[in-house]
Amino acid sequence: MSLFKKIAIAAVASMLALPALAQDFIAGIPRNEALIIQGPTAQNADWFNIWAPGGGSNTNGLQQLTTDTLWFINPEGGPDAWQNALAAEPPIYNDDFTEMTVKLREGIFWSDGVEFTADDLVYTVQTQIDHPGMGWSAPFSINVASMEQPDRNTVIFKLKAPNSRFHTLFTVRWNAAWIMPKHVFEKVEDPLAFNNNPPISLSAYVLHNYDKAGNWAIWKLRDDWQRTSIGMDWGQPEVKYVVYAASGNPEARVIAQRNHNLDVINDIAPEGMFSIMRDAPSTAAWLPGFPFAHPDPTLPSVLFNLQKEPFNNKDVRWALTLLIDIRAVALGSYRGAANLSALAVPPTGSAPDDYFVPMQDWLANFELDTGARTIKPYDPGLAGQLANMVRGQWPDIPTDEAQLQRMFGFGWWKQDVQAATELLQKAGFTKNGNQWLKPDGTPFEIRVQVEGDAIPTLARAGTVIAQQWSQAGIKATVDVAGPTHGQRMGTGDFETAIFWTVETWGGHPDLSFFLDSYRSDFIKPLGEIQPPRNLQRWEDPRLDEIIDKNRSLAFDSQEVTALGIDFLKLAVEEMPMIPLMAYNKFAPFDTTYWTNYPSAANPYAASGPFWSNLRYMVVSLKANPDAPK
């Protein structure tokens, strides 16, 4: 047996030692038939129940390759952004948005040969309503009054209140409410305790094998791929096997891809990206030049746990904001390749034109009462300053202001230590030497939670911010949570965290992808799992009012943007999280075995391998005719 095969069988994580152009992969799978993707490490690898929390990994191919739902939206936008998947057509609402009718496709089958019908859709919704704690139980319970099933391919949802965004629960941009196999789960006593192993697939791939230690999972193209929505719309995929493999730290990922043993990287450190783009001719990226990265419609932020003191005080939150030098954060995290955002929406997709340009005057004139004076904290020139800091390394950076705004952002908040001091004093804090004391006289200390090497840019951002707060007299320590990061935030086991709680559709101005889940009905007490995506547990009657208004508007209404601006103004005033920048993801592709990856010039799908939209990339890739045989 070859060294490659021995190591691969033992663990995919060891693939850095493999020969550069090895022919076989894991138990004899031909390398030129396998797409190898950087994956996560599953904490409970035997768990494949994507509808219930169980410690498994939904992003190891499970949600990208086996699940399906009614509709998809390409986050890159464009004229073909909307995709009917299991549904035969877009949602049909009545005049007051209290009913939504779904027409389903015929001829789609589960991988075990059972036909998909409206029974599965009705069962999915009712089962999650009946079992609080399942992934979409809360939004279904709040919205659905009853369901009617006039025939095997039609479902009519009767809603408890008007909601023109109900369809978004079944519309994928990153994930959505996946349809459950009724014929499998109806035989289970407790769907919350069922591991669903092996999973029955409704999409083009099925589980082939997996590592019980959680290091890898292999998925194989279904023999009847044509009986899926993917097969109906996209034809036969050329990729036969998809391997999600834990690939080590950011440096190890670069080495693996240089050795052609890792086709798709989820994220690496910026210096690794810069190096691989300069030195590896087989590497492709979203952008051909600086910053190379894919700008996800996701907003990394400093998330505050608003159910913990003193973060429930907006003066404290604003003080912590004004202690940050965003230029140092951008340089320390992204080596300057950052797109700053002072608004609670990422500056990507259509957002620059929908929100950032129209709100510049409002931001410039926004006033903040520190308790001692009124200040205007916004600085529209910070992005330009950041560009000048990195221009020496990348001389091709443009000088045109409009281009710089699209590349580096439209501005951010000034670092203002004096204003932060006044705000903390307004909140009842005092200072003993260089140490800030809370109103009860105890030291003001903060834990800044980060994930770690999985997202190196955000881990570095957390380190820089913690250092800045510490220098200002607030003892801040970095808490590296690793793979438990998301779970801890879901239960509220954090004080502050570097992550995102704002994600947009990308190519559409409507903010419902995250905003609808911010309504106060969904907020859970600490210790209970907060439904996505309001991880900071922000509660405000003005926020509920905006959400309710948005639910009463058609998805494509011209009023959607105006309502989005109302939300963004409220978020600036309250600062429930500190928006930092777009999630510029350094996700290079190796073209040795596969070509036709998505790019800014050909944005047919999202490029991040954890995105469910990746299914469109997988089935669009072409085998490189010059690949090693």
C-alpha positions as MATLAB code, in Angstrom:
seq = 'MSLFKKIAIAAVASMLALPALAQDFIAGIPRNEALIIQGPTAQNADWFNIWAPGGGSNTNGLQQLTTDTLWFINPEGGPDAWQNALAAEPPIYNDDFTEMTVKLREGIFWSDGVEFTADDLVYTVQTQIDHPGMGWSAPFSINVASMEQPDRNTVIFKLKAPNSRFHTLFTVRWNAAWIMPKHVFEKVEDPLAFNNNPPISLSAYVLHNYDKAGNWAIWKLRDDWQRTSIGMDWGQPEVKYVVYAASGNPEARVIAQRNHNLDVINDIAPEGMFSIMRDAPSTAAWLPGFPFAHPDPTLPSVLFNLQKEPFNNKDVRWALTLLIDIRAVALGSYRGAANLSALAVPPTGSAPDDYFVPMQDWLANFELDTGARTIKPYDPGLAGQLANMVRGQWPDIPTDEAQLQRMFGFGWWKQDVQAATELLQKAGFTKNGNQWLKPDGTPFEIRVQVEGDAIPTLARAGTVIAQQWSQAGIKATVDVAGPTHGQRMGTGDFETAIFWTVETWGGHPDLSFFLDSYRSDFIKPLGEIQPPRNLQRWEDPRLDEIIDKNRSLAFDSQEVTALGIDFLKLAVEEMPMIPLMAYNKFAPFDTTYWTNYPSAANPYAASGPFWSNLRYMVVSLKANPDAPK';
ca = [
       0.000    0.000    0.000;
       1.316    3.463   -0.891;
       2.319    5.946    1.767;
      -0.521    8.167    0.561;
      -3.131    5.488    1.092;
      -1.813    4.413    4.500;
      -1.841    7.943    5.829;
      -5.170    8.808    4.264;
      -6.859    5.775    5.774;
      -5.444    6.625    9.194;
      -6.600   10.259    9.149;
      -7.220   12.941    6.621;
      -5.687   15.455    8.982;
      -2.303   13.951    8.213;
      -2.510   14.662    4.521;
       0.184   17.310    4.659;
       2.738   14.519    4.477;
       1.299   13.079    1.281;
       3.227   13.158   -1.993;
       2.366   16.174   -4.090;
       0.526   14.388   -6.900;
      -0.682   11.219   -5.254;
      -3.164    9.161   -7.294;
      -5.402    7.620   -4.628;
      -7.252    9.119   -1.724;
      -8.800    7.446    1.305;
      -9.515    3.764    0.835;
      -8.751    3.715   -2.855;
     -10.822    6.690   -4.076;
      -9.117    8.086   -7.199;
      -7.731   11.540   -6.520;
      -8.975   12.902   -9.838;
     -12.565   11.992   -8.909;
     -12.461   13.652   -5.483;
     -12.941   17.290   -4.538;
     -11.088   17.841   -1.244;
     -12.439   20.640    0.924;
     -11.217   22.054    4.214;
     -13.795   20.969    6.745;
     -14.452   21.324   10.442;
     -13.746   18.797   13.163;
     -16.986   17.222   14.332;
     -17.350   17.001   18.090;
     -19.794   14.097   17.809;
     -19.098   12.593   14.414;
     -21.912   10.036   14.662;
     -24.539   12.790   14.783;
     -26.244   13.601   11.457;
     -29.513   15.038   12.735;
     -29.304   18.509   11.238;
     -32.644   19.478   12.815;
     -31.561   19.025   16.432;
     -28.495   20.084   18.453;
     -26.258   17.106   19.097;
     -22.668   18.223   18.736;
     -22.156   16.957   15.196;
     -21.040   19.113   12.313;
     -23.630   20.387    9.870;
     -20.947   21.987    7.701;
     -18.920   18.859    6.885;
     -20.954   18.326    3.723;
     -24.218   17.426    5.438;
     -26.059   20.670    4.713;
     -24.178   21.391    1.490;
     -24.625   18.036   -0.237;
     -27.549   16.048    1.230;
     -30.227   18.523    2.316;
     -32.725   20.487    0.299;
     -35.515   22.975    0.830;
     -37.890   25.102   -1.202;
     -35.743   27.935   -2.561;
     -32.168   29.259   -2.768;
     -30.836   32.795   -3.257;
     -27.352   33.350   -4.647;
     -25.722   35.764   -2.156;
     -23.734   37.279   -5.014;
     -26.972   38.601   -6.541;
     -27.481   38.906  -10.266;
     -30.484   38.268  -12.524;
     -30.532   34.541  -11.733;
     -30.129   34.951   -7.978;
     -33.450   33.256   -7.188;
     -33.492   29.470   -7.562;
     -36.551   27.259   -7.222;
     -35.350   24.050   -5.573;
     -37.993   21.691   -4.165;
     -40.645   24.270   -5.004;
     -41.869   24.468   -8.579;
     -42.295   28.255   -8.426;
     -41.847   31.205   -6.029;
     -44.122   31.502   -2.986;
     -47.720   32.596   -3.534;
     -49.165   34.974   -0.905;
     -52.689   36.222   -0.477;
     -53.320   39.972   -0.407;
     -52.694   40.532    3.305;
     -49.790   38.046    3.651;
     -51.675   35.788    6.035;
     -51.453   32.762    3.731;
     -48.586   31.321    1.716;
     -49.094   28.606   -0.868;
     -46.257   26.343   -1.974;
     -46.327   24.302   -5.176;
     -43.836   21.431   -5.087;
     -41.952   19.721   -7.890;
     -42.794   16.204   -8.897;
     -40.288   13.413   -9.482;
     -37.869   14.163   -6.635;
     -36.846   11.184   -4.505;
     -35.022   10.574   -1.256;
     -31.849    8.523   -1.642;
     -33.579    5.413   -0.258;
     -36.089    5.467   -3.128;
     -39.048    7.083   -1.340;
     -40.646    9.946   -3.280;
     -40.622   13.439   -1.791;
     -44.109   14.937   -1.403;
     -46.014   17.594    0.509;
     -46.249   15.076    3.374;
     -42.570   15.736    4.108;
     -43.007   19.511    4.165;
     -46.014   19.419    6.483;
     -44.301   16.870    8.726;
     -41.154   19.039    8.934;
     -43.047   22.069   10.184;
     -45.401   20.260   12.547;
     -42.663   18.112   14.090;
     -40.534   21.128   14.887;
     -43.512   22.994   16.338;
     -44.209   19.969   18.538;
     -40.594   19.693   19.718;
     -39.162   22.932   21.133;
     -35.415   22.880   20.827;
     -35.354   21.729   17.233;
     -33.603   24.154   14.904;
     -36.617   25.960   13.432;
     -39.155   25.259   16.142;
     -39.372   28.851   17.379;
     -40.054   30.626   14.060;
     -42.512   27.945   12.959;
     -44.357   28.071   16.286;
     -44.662   31.844   16.183;
     -45.769   32.032   12.559;
     -47.850   28.968   11.673;
     -51.466   28.719   12.755;
     -52.317   25.702   10.597;
     -51.491   23.945    7.330;
     -53.649   22.585    4.542;
     -52.598   19.977    2.012;
     -55.063   19.990   -0.898;
     -52.950   17.501   -2.879;
     -49.627   15.660   -2.684;
     -47.710   18.610   -4.207;
     -49.354   21.628   -2.545;
     -49.198   23.077    0.961;
     -51.082   26.148    2.176;
     -49.671   27.804    5.309;
     -52.154   29.763    7.423;
     -50.183   32.332    9.408;
     -50.937   33.744   12.847;
     -50.177   37.268   11.640;
     -49.271   38.904    8.328;
     -45.723   37.980    7.348;
     -44.507   38.606    3.835;
     -41.169   37.073    4.828;
     -42.416   33.667    5.922;
     -40.923   32.120    2.778;
     -37.444   33.155    3.881;
     -37.496   30.401    6.501;
     -37.319   28.001    3.538;
     -34.964   30.124    1.426;
     -31.247   29.345    1.538;
     -28.581   31.951    1.413;
     -26.367   30.113    3.927;
     -28.869   27.654    5.351;
     -32.615   27.396    5.883;
     -35.268   25.068    7.240;
     -34.289   21.753    5.669;
     -37.025   19.273    4.814;
     -37.190   16.172    7.003;
     -37.787   12.635    5.677;
     -41.165   11.853    7.207;
     -40.848    8.134    6.545;
     -37.681    8.029    8.677;
     -38.482   10.365   11.576;
     -42.087    9.256   12.114;
     -40.692    5.931   13.342;
     -38.506    7.662   15.961;
     -39.710    8.134   19.502;
     -37.780   11.369   20.130;
     -36.533   13.348   17.100;
     -34.340   15.431   19.397;
     -32.409   12.342   20.516;
     -32.176   10.618   17.118;
     -28.705   10.761   15.501;
     -30.051   10.126   11.953;
     -27.064    7.958   11.106;
     -26.738    7.316    8.219;
     -28.596   10.348    6.855;
     -31.110    9.902    4.030;
     -30.234   12.405    1.298;
     -32.640   14.622   -0.633;
     -29.879   16.170   -2.740;
     -27.255   14.865   -5.156;
     -24.789   13.206   -2.742;
     -24.977   10.543   -0.035;
     -22.719    9.683    2.875;
     -19.951    7.302    1.774;
     -17.783    7.102    4.883;
     -16.682    9.202    7.843;
     -14.078    9.286   10.572;
     -15.558    8.609   13.997;
     -12.974   10.961   15.473;
     -14.572   13.731   13.405;
     -11.613   14.512   11.145;
     -13.223   13.772    7.789;
     -16.410   12.839    5.963;
     -16.720   11.526    2.406;
     -19.796   12.005    0.238;
     -20.534   10.175   -3.012;
     -22.651   11.166   -6.003;
     -25.993    9.384   -5.981;
     -26.594    6.830   -8.688;
     -29.984    8.490   -9.229;
     -28.672   12.064   -9.044;
     -31.127   13.047  -11.776;
     -34.023   12.542   -9.300;
     -32.958   15.589   -7.276;
     -33.517   19.316   -7.785;
     -29.799   19.650   -8.520;
     -29.948   16.987  -11.211;
     -33.038   18.503  -12.781;
     -31.513   21.972  -13.069;
     -27.769   21.450  -13.426;
     -27.238   18.089  -15.093;
     -24.767   15.390  -14.127;
     -21.957   16.567  -11.819;
     -18.404   15.630  -12.790;
     -17.286   15.473   -9.147;
     -17.947   11.917   -7.937;
     -16.643   12.233   -4.377;
     -16.564   15.233   -2.073;
     -14.237   14.991    0.930;
     -14.500   17.378    3.870;
     -11.263   17.091    5.816;
      -9.985   18.875    8.904;
      -6.839   20.423    7.510;
      -4.837   21.740   10.420;
      -3.925   25.305   11.224;
      -3.848   28.083    8.598;
      -0.213   27.404    7.698;
      -0.908   23.690    7.283;
      -3.761   24.463    4.901;
      -1.440   26.479    2.690;
       1.078   23.627    2.585;
      -1.645   21.109    1.787;
      -2.914   23.178   -1.103;
       0.586   23.790   -2.458;
       0.959   19.997   -2.490;
      -2.365   19.705   -4.367;
      -3.935   17.755   -1.512;
      -6.543   20.408   -0.665;
      -8.662   21.837   -3.463;
     -10.816   24.293   -1.501;
      -9.758   26.252    1.574;
     -12.381   27.851    3.780;
     -10.104   30.495    5.268;
      -6.435   31.187    5.910;
      -4.428   34.044    7.318;
      -3.854   36.965    4.948;
      -0.113   36.429    4.688;
      -0.754   32.838    3.602;
      -3.121   34.092    0.924;
      -0.688   36.701   -0.303;
       2.091   34.108   -0.444;
       0.113   31.456   -2.280;
      -1.208   33.937   -4.841;
       2.321   35.124   -5.589;
       4.000   31.736   -5.753;
       1.482   29.058   -6.781;
       0.432   29.294  -10.448;
      -2.282   26.659   -9.999;
      -4.138   28.787   -7.430;
      -7.290   30.751   -8.204;
      -9.173   33.238   -6.030;
     -12.358   35.265   -5.983;
     -10.441   38.399   -6.999;
      -7.332   38.222   -9.207;
      -5.631   41.068   -7.299;
      -5.517   42.612   -3.814;
      -7.255   41.798   -1.518;
      -7.969   38.463   -3.351;
     -10.600   37.594   -0.742;
     -14.263   36.800   -1.140;
     -16.320   39.463    0.695;
     -19.037   37.445    2.369;
     -22.340   39.226    3.125;
     -21.525   38.644    6.775;
     -20.542   41.220    9.405;
     -17.861   40.273   11.965;
     -18.538   42.341   15.059;
     -17.870   42.621   18.743;
     -20.979   40.924   20.102;
     -22.118   41.956   23.559;
     -24.101   39.634   25.800;
     -26.871   42.107   26.546;
     -28.268   39.955   29.364;
     -25.083   40.452   31.380;
     -24.041   43.612   33.169;
     -22.567   46.062   32.359;
     -23.084   45.305   28.668;
     -26.796   46.055   29.014;
     -25.835   49.745   29.278;
     -25.437   51.442   25.905;
     -23.073   54.069   27.357;
     -20.680   51.241   28.247;
     -21.036   49.749   24.788;
     -20.325   53.076   23.137;
     -17.342   53.664   25.445;
     -15.846   50.341   24.406;
     -16.429   51.295   20.775;
     -14.574   54.586   21.099;
     -11.574   52.855   22.720;
     -10.938   50.925   19.484;
      -8.465   52.068   16.829;
     -10.009   50.306   13.855;
      -6.904   50.855   11.723;
      -4.841   48.746   14.116;
      -7.569   46.093   14.122;
      -7.605   45.989   10.309;
      -3.821   45.771   10.085;
      -3.543   43.197   12.866;
      -6.296   40.942   11.547;
      -6.316   41.335    7.771;
      -2.927   42.960    7.156;
      -4.960   45.878    5.884;
      -7.143   43.862    3.488;
     -10.289   44.831    5.389;
     -13.538   46.479    4.326;
     -14.670   48.551    7.318;
     -18.287   48.983    8.347;
     -19.720   51.432   10.861;
     -23.219   50.168   10.076;
     -24.870   46.940   11.210;
     -24.788   45.548    7.679;
     -21.800   44.265    5.699;
     -20.561   46.641    2.973;
     -20.937   43.994    0.273;
     -23.320   43.048   -2.512;
     -25.894   45.780   -3.052;
     -25.444   47.335    0.439;
     -22.963   50.070   -0.581;
     -25.552   51.581   -2.933;
     -28.589   50.697   -0.832;
     -27.288   51.882    2.533;
     -23.748   53.195    2.828;
     -23.860   55.934    0.194;
     -27.303   57.246    1.255;
     -26.366   57.281    4.968;
     -23.040   59.115    4.823;
     -24.549   62.508    5.644;
     -26.526   61.063    8.538;
     -23.431   59.336    9.915;
     -21.349   62.499    9.606;
     -23.965   64.448   11.573;
     -24.757   61.759   14.140;
     -24.289   63.110   17.683;
     -23.498   61.225   20.852;
     -24.081   62.568   24.364;
     -21.132   61.585   26.571;
     -22.663   63.098   29.705;
     -20.156   65.945   29.562;
     -20.612   67.150   25.980;
     -21.995   66.209   22.586;
     -19.624   64.783   19.972;
     -19.767   63.658   16.359;
     -17.870   60.327   16.477;
     -17.923   59.313   12.796;
     -14.773   59.664   10.672;
     -15.368   59.193    6.920;
     -11.635   59.311    6.213;
     -10.522   56.213    8.119;
     -10.816   53.862    5.146;
      -8.636   56.135    3.051;
      -6.055   56.197    5.828;
      -6.072   52.404    5.865;
      -5.494   52.302    2.114;
      -2.470   54.559    2.465;
      -1.018   52.254    5.107;
      -0.920   49.262    2.749;
      -0.251   51.029   -0.545;
       3.480   50.528   -0.181;
       3.019   46.763   -0.235;
       0.383   46.765   -2.975;
       1.134   49.666   -5.321;
      -1.796   48.802   -7.612;
      -4.324   49.986   -5.008;
      -6.508   52.644   -6.658;
      -6.541   56.281   -5.627;
     -10.108   57.058   -6.678;
     -12.181   57.716   -3.546;
     -15.231   55.786   -4.744;
     -13.106   52.736   -5.534;
     -11.362   52.982   -2.175;
     -14.717   53.081   -0.408;
     -15.761   49.839   -2.105;
     -12.447   48.206   -1.227;
     -11.728   49.524    2.299;
     -15.072   50.868    3.501;
     -16.824   54.196    3.894;
     -15.537   55.191    7.317;
     -15.702   54.190   10.975;
     -15.754   55.629   14.491;
     -12.923   57.793   15.786;
     -10.802   56.448   18.600;
     -11.641   58.943   21.355;
     -10.324   57.969   24.792;
     -11.633   61.142   26.429;
     -15.155   60.583   25.150;
     -14.981   56.955   26.302;
     -13.884   58.144   29.746;
     -16.858   60.492   29.949;
     -19.275   57.759   28.903;
     -17.954   55.342   31.534;
     -18.225   58.034   34.188;
     -21.775   58.727   33.024;
     -22.495   55.018   33.603;
     -21.177   55.236   37.195;
     -17.679   53.822   36.626;
     -14.662   55.210   38.443;
     -10.962   54.867   37.920;
      -8.350   53.702   40.439;
      -4.986   54.480   38.895;
      -5.180   52.910   35.437;
      -7.897   50.421   36.415;
     -11.537   51.106   35.683;
     -13.921   50.040   38.446;
     -17.555   49.147   37.921;
     -20.259   51.012   39.881;
     -20.087   48.330   42.584;
     -16.357   49.004   43.061;
     -15.077   45.772   41.471;
     -12.556   45.842   38.597;
     -14.021   46.096   35.112;
     -12.801   42.921   33.417;
     -13.903   41.497   30.071;
     -13.567   38.114   28.409;
     -13.270   38.402   24.628;
     -14.260   35.061   23.136;
     -12.851   33.988   19.746;
     -12.989   30.749   17.825;
      -9.258   30.458   17.126;
      -7.372   29.057   14.149;
     -10.552   28.146   12.274;
     -10.984   31.861   11.506;
      -7.549   33.387   12.090;
      -8.469   36.911   11.020;
     -11.200   37.216   13.626;
      -9.071   35.643   16.347;
      -6.427   38.274   15.657;
      -9.046   41.031   15.679;
     -10.123   39.896   19.132;
      -6.547   39.956   20.370;
      -5.967   43.507   19.117;
      -9.227   44.785   20.609;
      -8.499   43.116   23.952;
      -5.078   44.787   23.992;
      -6.607   48.193   23.292;
      -9.179   47.825   26.049;
      -6.501   46.655   28.472;
      -4.316   49.627   27.657;
      -7.267   51.871   28.490;
      -7.621   50.322   31.952;
     -10.134   47.547   31.315;
      -8.567   44.151   31.882;
      -9.517   42.158   28.789;
      -8.484   38.564   28.223;
      -8.919   36.484   25.082;
     -10.906   33.278   25.526;
     -10.168   30.819   22.692;
     -13.292   28.659   22.492;
     -12.292   26.503   19.513;
     -15.077   24.314   18.113;
     -17.356   25.138   21.078;
     -17.487   28.810   20.042;
     -20.899   28.686   18.400;
     -22.434   26.455   21.060;
     -21.309   28.766   23.859;
     -22.696   31.829   22.159;
     -25.966   30.018   21.518;
     -26.457   29.423   25.244;
     -25.140   32.870   26.220;
     -21.931   31.561   27.760;
     -19.878   34.627   26.848;
     -19.418   38.290   27.760;
     -18.147   39.632   24.465;
     -17.270   37.640   21.357;
     -15.852   38.246   17.912;
     -18.337   36.732   15.531;
     -21.292   37.746   13.409;
     -24.946   38.115   14.168;
     -25.746   40.064   11.010;
     -25.895   38.258    7.675;
     -27.700   39.612    4.631;
     -29.068   38.168    1.429;
     -26.160   39.922   -0.293;
     -27.659   40.838   -3.626;
     -30.970   42.097   -2.180;
     -31.607   45.096    0.134;
     -34.112   43.267    2.341;
     -32.608   42.619    5.775;
     -34.962   39.842    6.795;
     -32.301   37.140    6.544;
     -31.168   38.175   10.011;
     -33.667   40.826   11.047;
     -36.735   38.602   11.272;
     -35.006   36.469   13.906;
     -34.311   39.564   16.064;
     -37.901   39.894   17.229;
     -38.253   39.758   21.009;
     -40.473   36.646   20.790;
     -37.364   34.582   20.022;
     -35.201   35.736   22.930;
     -34.286   33.019   25.410;
     -32.842   33.361   28.928;
     -29.185   32.588   29.487;
     -28.526   28.871   29.502;
     -31.167   28.124   26.886;
     -30.310   27.961   23.190;
     -30.997   31.238   21.417;
     -32.543   30.629   17.988;
     -30.454   32.082   15.186;
     -29.397   34.816   14.772;
     -29.794   37.320   17.612;
     -26.884   35.945   19.649;
     -26.515   39.200   21.593;
     -30.196   38.862   22.703;
     -31.040   42.452   21.743;
     -34.565   43.381   22.795;
     -36.179   46.712   21.953;
     -39.824   47.573   21.169;
     -38.620   49.898   18.400;
     -36.813   46.932   16.866;
     -40.002   44.837   17.013;
     -41.881   47.644   15.293;
     -39.392   47.729   12.410;
     -39.544   43.942   12.028;
     -43.339   43.952   12.013;
     -43.429   46.676    9.365;
     -40.997   44.725    7.229;
     -43.179   41.635    7.498;
     -46.083   43.641    6.066;
     -44.152   44.699    2.943;
     -43.666   42.622   -0.168;
     -40.137   41.221   -0.432;
     -39.310   43.447   -3.431;
     -41.123   46.564   -2.197;
     -39.379   49.908   -2.703;
     -40.042   50.653    0.996;
     -37.746   47.850    2.126;
     -34.619   50.005    1.906;
     -36.143   52.884    3.868;
     -37.092   50.488    6.638;
     -33.579   49.040    6.537;
     -32.197   52.531    7.103;
     -34.465   52.906   10.138;
     -32.974   49.715   11.558;
     -29.410   50.843   10.876;
     -29.977   54.188   12.602;
     -31.378   52.407   15.663;
     -28.384   50.054   15.706;
     -25.977   53.004   15.634;
     -27.775   54.727   18.492;
     -27.950   51.616   20.681;
     -24.712   49.889   19.558;
     -25.920   46.373   20.554;
     -22.850   45.058   18.765;
     -19.789   46.876   17.392;
     -19.698   46.322   13.630;
     -16.134   45.889   12.466;
     -15.810   44.935    8.811;
     -16.969   42.622    6.073;
     -15.889   39.021    6.434;
     -13.223   39.029    3.743;
     -12.579   35.327    3.425;
      -9.203   34.175    2.108;
     -10.429   31.070    0.340;
      -8.108   30.042   -2.514;
      -8.802   27.193   -4.938;
      -6.349   24.746   -6.435;
      -7.005   24.134  -10.147;
      -4.775   21.061  -10.536;
      -7.759   18.692  -10.581;
     -10.805   20.972  -10.939;
     -11.589   24.199  -12.782;
     -14.504   26.628  -13.226;
     -14.549   27.805   -9.608;
     -16.772   30.841   -8.910;
     -15.150   34.276   -8.968;
     -16.064   37.938   -9.037;
     -16.068   37.641  -12.831;
     -18.258   34.512  -12.717;
     -20.264   34.769   -9.474;
     -22.626   31.858  -10.034;
     -22.361   30.653   -6.412;
     -20.903   31.428   -3.034;
     -17.319   30.248   -2.677;
     -17.247   29.400    1.048;
     -17.254   25.611    1.535;
     -19.476   25.792    4.626;
     -22.241   27.569    2.689;
     -25.155   25.464    1.506;
     -24.949   27.345   -1.784;
     -21.697   25.454   -2.337;
     -23.794   22.696   -3.868;
     -23.980   24.835   -7.006;
     -20.204   25.124   -7.127;
     -19.670   21.395   -6.653;
     -21.931   20.499   -9.560;
     -20.453   23.217  -11.813;
     -16.800   22.218  -11.500;
     -15.049   20.736  -14.503;
     -12.321   18.128  -14.414;
      -8.982   19.619  -15.449;
      -7.975   17.724  -18.630;
      -4.328   18.259  -17.689;
      -4.694   16.746  -14.213;
      -2.340   13.901  -13.246;
      -3.766   10.528  -14.263;
];
